[in-house]
């Protein structure tokens, strides 16, 4: 799955990534790259995790 077709449509993978990104600072972890700099296969993996969270009802 490529970038969302509708520019106004939120990308659940990006939302999950950015939510988790905020947690890194509190864990004394190094900064992660911005979403735009991630390879497509990594973005797809985040989208799959977001879809799993939605299916489980935990997101």
Order of alpha helices (4+ residues) and beta strands (2+ residues): alpha-alpha
